[in-house]
Amino acid sequence: MHFSIPETEVRPGENGSTYVAYNIHVNGVLHCRVRYSQLLGLHEQLKKEYGSNVMPAFPPKKIFTLTPVEIEQRREQLEKYMQAVRQDPLLGASELFNHFLRKAQQETQQIPTEEVSLDVCLSNGQTLKVDILTSDQTEDVLEAVASKLDLPDDLVGYFSLFLVREGADGGLTFVRKLQEFELPYVSVTSLRSSDFQIVLRKSYWDTMYDSDVMDNRVGLNLLYAQTLSDIERGWILVNKDQHKQLKSLQEKGSKKEFIRLGQTLKYFGYIKFDPCVTDFPEKGCHVIVSAGNNELNFHVKLPNDLMKEGSFKVTRMRCWRVTSSQVPVANGNATPCSSAKCEVKLELAFEYLMSKDRLQWVTITSPQAIMMSICLQSMVDELMVKKAGGSIKKTLRKRHNGAIQRSDTQQAVKSPPLLDSPEASREQIVKLSTKLSSVSLRGISASNSANDISGNDFHGNYAFEGIGDDDL
């Protein structure tokens, strides 16, 4: 998730007064409006709970009214503060921080706490109506869906809720996986469009976990519906003979056998993204990206109209980042954003180990760049759980006094999502550094662009740092 405060607003207060509101955006979309005093209160709470030594710098109070220049300086400082808190594995996952964002989201959208019915779509097109509160967080809604389906508690962690947009042709665009700091009802309602839906889908990548899910009747039906849907959408490639076999199994009602055959097909379990643009192997190439099987798969159309396919393994990505810039849109004229309507341009760039001694940056320009980044991070997390001898079954979140907590196993193996720079002292990187002695491993704290979402918003990859010679 990427936090920014791109703008401020002067809003009416009490008794005819005004105040400056700071608009917090998540993934380029307005999440909430907050006052400086509210963020100061959050800072004091976090400092009391976790200590001053772990807290990032917070902009100081001012005695006199701020000038426009000072307001802009404070905006930049608060943006860096919010990014630093979110990036910290301890602070960013804290219930204090997430509760603050949920409450601020609800207040900004002015949606009172009340009982509502929320539509959640299944892969087979069925719509499930769940009774929730508007103030229910993502985990609450997921549990309500599981209860409605009669999905056992020990399988809930295998599934997640995703925000998707349905196109005019019926195609689905994955926007993001719903997070712990948001209220699903508020998130989907605030978009004010029937094109957006909340979809239940499996949240893991390793097909070995399919067996756990298929041992349960409800889990089997959900996985079968997803496999069938992905085949019908063309996300999974099927030839004529395979199509006949699948049709026969479908008619017999042999769901397990249907899924087992599906597992052998190309792109099983992948998420397919909308067409976009990449600079690999040449700048300006059109590409269709799919995420799955611990890789990003590219279907690239070269300038000479030839098609080329290739894959980038997550274990060979040293790091990646998402950057954002404002692009003016006004009748095709390149007018400044200050005087024209602008749209956000998102890019995902990853540094890839092309060979034993050569790293290269690959960039994807796509509105779904953040969703791609989320996929990469979840692949890394899953690999690290497996590397530590754990299982995602052991990483289910537990409730304690209303707070979401991860098990000790997950806390021990989850890699921090954002790193300022690689730590040379870590043992895992020693072997790799020796192996790449001829490569200059650039520090990843410097920004490549003045328009980046964050100057040090890099995702360091522990799965890369832990690979051995056999993996190359």
Buried (B, 14 or more C-beta within 10 A) or exposed (E): BBBBBBEBEEEEEEEEEEEBBBBBBBBBEBBBBBBBEBBBEBBEBBBEBBEEEEBBEBBEEEEEEEEEEEBEEBBEBBBBBBBBBBBBEBBBBBBBBBBBBBBBBBBBBEBEEEEBEBEBBBBEEEEBEBEBBBBBBBBBBBBBBBEEBEBEEEBBBBBBBBBBBBEEEEEBBBBBBBBBBBBBBBBBBBBEEEEBBBBBBBBBBBBEBBEBBBEBEBBBBBBBBBBBBBBEEEBBEBEEEBEEBBEEBBEEEBBBBBBBBBBEBEBBBBBBBBEBBBBBEEEEBEBBBBBBBBBBBBBBBEEEEEEEEEEBBBBBBBBBBBBBBBEBBEEEEEBEBEEBEBEBBBBBBBBBBEEEEEBEBBBBBBBBBBBBBBBBBBBBBBBBBBEEEBBBBBBBBEEEEEEBBBBEBBEEBBBBBBBBBBEEEEEEBEBBBEBBEEBEBBEBEEBEEEEBBBBBBBBBBBBBBBBEEEEE
